[in-house]
Amino acid sequence: AIRDGAKAEAFEALAALLVVDTSTALWPAMRARLHLGCKRFEEALADSRHALALDPRQAEALVVRACATAALWSAASGGSSSSSSKPGPTASSVRAAAKEALAVRLTAKLKAEVIDVLASLPEEEAEAPDKAGASDEAGASDVA
């Protein structure tokens, strides 16, 4: 873990890099990772989205986005009060972010993070059969 003073220095260094080099996805991805480590999930999500706007396949940003989305979903679904008036992410949005991260080449450590995110989600529910179609079929057999 990084000391608080070192975190502040890291944020300052990344802020300077973001001013000097606005075209590199690595800097907002690194700041997103730092925000994630500080449990600033909204900021982590914003910086990961910024990085992905610059490079949609930036692995670190994809993983941080999945982790931050999962943390926000967990907080919202856990019944904790949020100061934000907008609704939080859904389990399906977390799953989608994680699957998108797994679609790129990841280090073993990053892949393990995404697998942990997926493991934290409830099982995907199977789609219910179309009841209108089922009743039409039943009605057709009753008529004959």
Stockholm file with secondary structure:
# STOCKHOLM 1.0

chainA/1-144         AIRDGAKAEAFEALAALLVVDTSTALWPAMRARLHLGCKRFEEALADSRHALALDPRQAEALVVRACATAALWSAASGGSSSSSSKPGPTASSVRAAAKEALAVRLTAKLKAEVIDVLASLPEEEAEAPDKAGASDEAGASDVA
#=GR chainA/1-144 SS CCCHHHHHHHHHHHHHHHHHCTTCTHHHHHHHHHHHHTTCHHHHHHHHHHHHHHCTTCHHHHHHHHHHHHHHHHHHHTTCCCSCSSCCCCHHHHHHHHHHHHTSCCCHHHHHHHHHHHHTSCCCCCCCCCHHHHHHHHHHHHHC
#=GC SS_cons         CCCHHHHHHHHHHHHHHHHHCTTCTHHHHHHHHHHHHTTCHHHHHHHHHHHHHHCTTCHHHHHHHHHHHHHHHHHHHTTCCCSCSSCCCCHHHHHHHHHHHHTSCCCHHHHHHHHHHHHTSCCCCCCCCCHHHHHHHHHHHHHC
//
